[in-house]
């Protein structure tokens, strides 16, 4: 299929044709990367702002089930730089402010004006930087379970643990590092000071590779975790912003780092957190997350965006 220029999307190229009810995908050149984003037009249009949905390192495909249940508004999704279809230039950096700038550039390229936004996990962290620098881009931001290390009482040990995961990845590869990451995000309470003195988890117990394949291109382990734990949101700017910021947590996962981050953000902003169905990935149902209900999650998101929750 030939690539064509799409009117209204400056500096972008259409990379996939689709029916009206299927997403159209575009490539956007930005400093250090080429981003791929999708625009899904509603099958039953209503008077709602466009909704930009994103995570980090989760890509557009991870939000497909949620998007399917939001067919009353235009939905925008994207692959973060270096993930899935988006390409990262050799030697290019990946930081929270850079991700935030990518969000701004995607919204500008779509050209539909201020959007509502749903950011999950690292995407919610990046979104706080985005709102701080480009508040005119956003109407309402739902920040779902942001792992905001800087706002946690155990921030010092949490940062050291994440630094250790990055060093493990660089030294030993994917399996050992991912096992440590899974152990961290599942830990159900504040991290004890002696956390790093405990035995490292066996990758095999998580079904992970035990041999190093030599690759070091994992976005989460090699780049995001190296910088995101150091990010501290500008709380004064967020409190003063005209953007409505809604901290959100899952109904399951008490005590986990990301859920505690969402609660800490709500406390820092002086608002009540909104509880969504499911766990940290409540918008995805799969054999790994069989109890999650994307339809129920979408209903909650609609209510929050409408201001009824």
N, C-alpha and C positions, 0 to 999 in steps of 0.2 A: 504494500500500500504506500502511496506517495505521501510525504509529509506536506502539510499545507499551513499557511499562516492563518491564524484565527483573529478576526477583527475584534477589537475590544480587549485583547490580551497582549499588551505590548511585551516584546522580548520573549514571547513564548511561541512554541510550535505545537500544533496538535499532533499527538502521537498515536491515537487510537480512535477510530470511528465507532459510534455505538448508536443504538436506538434511543428515542427520546427518554425512555425510562431507565436507560443504562448510563453509567457514568462516562463522561468524556474526560480523557486524560491529556495533560499538557506537560511540556517540559519547560522549565524556567531557569535561565542562566543567572546565577548569583555569584558573588565573590567566593571563589574556592569550591564551587559545587554546581551541579545541575540537578535541580529538584524536579520531581514528578508529582503533580497534584491532580486530583480528580474533582469534577463538578457533577453532581447528581441533581438533575432537575426534578421537581416534585410531580408525582402522578396525580395528585389532587391538591392543586395550589391553594394556599390560604395566605392571609395577610400576616406573614411572619418574616422577620429578618433572616438572611442566610445564616446557616450554622456551620462553623468551622470546627471539626472534630480532629483531635490529634493526640498522640502520646509520644513517649521517648523511652526506649527505642522502638516502641510499637509503630508499625506502619499502617498504611491505609487498609490493607486486607484484614487487619485485626479488628477494625471497626465496621466491617461489612454488615454483620448481623444487626448492629445498632442502627446503621444508616437505613437498612431495609424497613425499619419500623418508624422512620421519621419522614414519611412520604408526603408531608404537608408543607414542606419548605425546601429550599435549595440547600443541599449539604455539600460541604467541601471537605475532602480528606487529602492527606499527602503522605509521602514517604520522607522521613527525615534524611538530611544529608548523610550519605554513606550507608543507608539502609535500603534494601530491596531494589527498587528501580532508580533511586536517586544516587548519583555518582559524586564521589568526593575526590577533589584534585589531589595529586600526590603532595604530601606534606601539609595539606590544609588543616587548620585547627578546628576543633569542635568544642564549643563552650556554651554555657547557658545564654549569655548575651548574643552569641552568633545564632543559636537556634531561634531566639526571640526576633532577631532581625529577619530571619527566614520567614517567620510567620507574617511579619509586616509586609514583606515582599510578595508573598502568596496572595494575601488579601488585596494588595494594590493591583496585582496582575489580574485577579478575578474581576475587579472593578465594579462590584455591586454595593459599595459603600460600607459603613460600619456593620460588623457581624456580631452575632452571639457566638460564644466559644465554649467548647467543652474540652478541657485538657485533663488527661489522666496520667498519673504517676509522674515520671520525669517531664512529661508534657505540661503538667500543671505547674511544676517549678519554673520551666521556661516561660510559661504564660505570665507569671508574675513579673518577670523581667520585661516582657513585651508590653504589658499594660503600663508599667512604669515609664517606658520610653515612648510608646505610641498609643496613648489613651484614646485618641480619636478613632482608632481602628475598631474598638470593641464597645458593645452595649452592655452585655452581661457576660461575665466569665464564671463558669462553674469549674472550680479547681478540685478535682477528684483525687484524693489520697496523694498529695504531693509529699515525697520523702524529703522534707525540709530539715536536713540535719542541723542547720544553724539554729533552729528554734527549739531543739530538744534539750532537756536537761542533761542527757548523756552524750552531748554533741562531741566531746573530745574523744571518747572511746569509739563512738560511731564513725568519726572521721578516720581514726587509725585503723579500724576494721576494714573500711572501704579502701584505704590506701594499701592495706595488706592484700586485698583481693586483686587490685591492679598489679601489684608487684608479683603476685602468684601467677597471674595471667602472662606477664612478660617473661617470667622465668620458666614456668611449667606448662603453659598452654591452657586451652579451653576447659577441659574436664575438671581439673583441680580447682580452678578459679570459679567456675560456675557452681560447683558443689558448695564452695564457701558462700557464694552469693545467695543461693537458695536457703542455706542454713540461716544466713543473716535475715533475709526478708520474712522468714517464717518464725523467727524468734518472738515469743509471745509477750514480751515485757521489756522493760528498760534493760539495756546491756550492762552486765556487771563489769567492774574494772578489770577482772582477770579473764575476760572473754578470750583474748588472744593467746592465753596460756593453755587453753583447752586443746585436745587433739583435733587435728584437721579432719573434716568429713571425708569419707571414701566416695569418690565420684561414681564408682560402680553401684553403690546403693541407690543412686538417683538415676541409674540408667545412662550415665554419662561416660564418654570415652576416658580410659585410664592412660592411654598413650598420647604423647604430644605429636600432633600432625605438622607442627612447625608454623602454622598460620597464626597471624596476629592482627586479623582484620575485623574482629568482633567490635561493633560500635559501642555496646554497653560496657564491656570489660576493659577495652583498650582506650576508650576516649571519654565517654560520659562520666564514668565513675572517677576518672582522674581529675575532673573539674567541678562537677555538679555539687558534691558535698561542701565545697567551699562557698557556694553562693548564699548570700544573705539578702533577702528581699528588702527593698526600701519601704518599710512599713508606714512611715510618715506620708510618702507619696501615694501609697495605696489607699490609706485612709482618706486622703484629700481628693482622690480621683473621683471623677463623675462616673466611672465604670462601676457597675454593680458587681461585686465580687462575692461569690457564694462558695465557701469552703464545704467540701463534701467528703463523706467517708462511707465505706461499705458497712452493711449490718453485721457482716462476719469478719473475723480477723482482729479481735480485740488485742491490743497491746503490740501489734506489729509496727515496724518502723514507719511505714507509709501512712498507716491509719493515725498513728500518733502525730505525724507531720500535719495531717489535715486538721486534727483537733487543736494542735498548737497554733496553726494559722488562724482558725476561728477565734481562739482566745486572744491572739495578738490584735486582731481587727475588731474585737469586741462584738462579735456576732455569734449566733448559734449555728453549729454545723448542720447540714442537711444529710440525713442518712438515706443512702440508696440501697436498693436490693442487692444481695449477693456479696461477693468478696472484692478483693482488689481488682479483679477482672470481671466484675459483675455484668458487663455488657457482652460477654462471650460465653456461649454454651458449647462444651465439647466433652470428650471423654476425660479430659483433665479437670474440667470445671462443670460437671454434670448438673449441679444444683443451681447454676446461674440461669437467669431468665431475661434474655435481651429485650423481650417485649415489655416486661414489667419495668426494666431499667429505662426504656424509652418513655414509658408513661410518666415515670418520676421526673425524667429530664424535661419533658414537655411542661409539667406542672411547675417546675422550678423556673424555667425560662418565662413562663407566663406570670410568675410572681405569686402563684397561689400556694407555694410552700416556702 
